Amino acid sequence: MTQGKRLRALIRDRKARVGIIGMGYVGLPLAVEFARSGFRVDGIDLDPSKVRDINAGKSYIADVATDDLAALVKAGTLEGTTRFDVLASVDCVIVCVPTPLRKTRDPDISYIVSALEEVAKRLHPGMLVILESTTYPGTTEEVMLPRLEETGLKVGRDFFLAFSPERVDPGNRVWHTRNTPKVVGGMTRECGRIAAALYAQVVERVVPVSSARAAEMIKLLENTFRSVNIGLVNEVALICDRLKLEVWEIIDGAATKPFGFMPFYPGPGLGGHCIPIDPHYLSWKLRTLDYQARFIELASEINGSMPHHVLARIVDALNRAKKAVSASRVLVVGVAYKKDTSDMRESPALDIIRLLHDRGAKVDYHDPYVPALPAGVTGPARRSVPLSAARIAGYDLVVIVTDHARIDWQKLVDASRRVVDTRNATRTIRRGRGKVIKL
């Protein structure tokens, strides 16, 4: 029996042991789905606190219920570890590590390389290796494959290699790991078939594509599409500001067209683990091919400038009250990058707080999902303050940066002296519209 047939049989019978490297927003939900489907799963992470939480059945990811995790740990189908030695016993290993940007906006794939080294040391015949971390087209073929074949094993015959981009949207109550279609591209046809067979056990729809490089590019297209369109609508917001128009009305009106228009919405800047970062991976790759991705660069420039536009709106609002920024008390509402999550990665709220802090403002924040900010994130350590009417009334200005659903916006406006709303969170309020300045 070939290695491929043996591995497919193990996957089909759900006897394959799965190792997942990286127990963050991508890895932990994926581990839970595999364990829930009957696979034995080892979740590997270098953060001992995450491993302790996993083994105690305590979820630190909002999209994973603690009760679900605890049941799987108790059943013995999911276990956390900081030790890579378990890879010697797994049949399938999935790499879900961060891929940030360096300060020069070049790709930092050091986490991928570190994980790759650990896998290569323990690569054995019949192992399937899948990369899920977002990266530039060619990473699987140019970085992963040569290192794994240095072991003497041959891809497509002795071991199998594929790329399948993560599509995690933290806080999304409709689309999650199981029902989001899964794109899969293998280094060989056999690699692609085996990787698709594995994911078919835990997701409702698998979308095979011709190669790992194609799968890598698909992920970057998805997020570049969003980045460019958000950049466009952010520029429309700047245009509307100069034309004395409200951008939200313009978008809502255009969105009534039943064809040829897809609404995107402006905001205080881009945040999260994908949209502010992924397009730069593509842009960097194209620069190595002597091509400038002008749309990507322009969208990044516009999106990156939005915290400064918000600062200008804040200054304008305070000037109307004859208040200097340096003499003002400002409350920022929401520091997560998107509503109803605790995820602060690349959040524009952090930039806005820093800009205000650097200009001498006394800044507090409220976020029901983020109880504290450690020192250095926005200057001094901060704790979320309660949203009592008396406290709100003590601030010269309230800035809405994240439109969490659990906040009563009417009560906030009623208690405020003045508000800058960057998310159109106050669109349904009945009283106090004169206090509100929109983005």
FENZIPE-V137536 format. One record per helix or strand. SS is the DSSP state (H for helix, E for strand). FROM is the first residue (numbers start at 1). TO is the last residue. Records with the same first field share a line. If there is no record, write none. Layout:
SS=FROM-TO + FROM-TO
This chain:
H=3-12 + 27-36 + 48-55 + 66-75 + 84-89 + 110-121 + 139-149 + 189-199 + 212-242 + 247-254 + 275-287 + 294-320 + 325-327 + 348-358 + 389-393 + 409-415 + 433-435
E=17-21 + 40-44 + 78-81 + 92-95 + 101-101 + 107-107 + 128-131 + 155-155 + 159-163 + 182-186 + 206-209 + 329-333 + 362-366 + 372-373 + 382-383 + 397-400 + 419-421 + 436-438
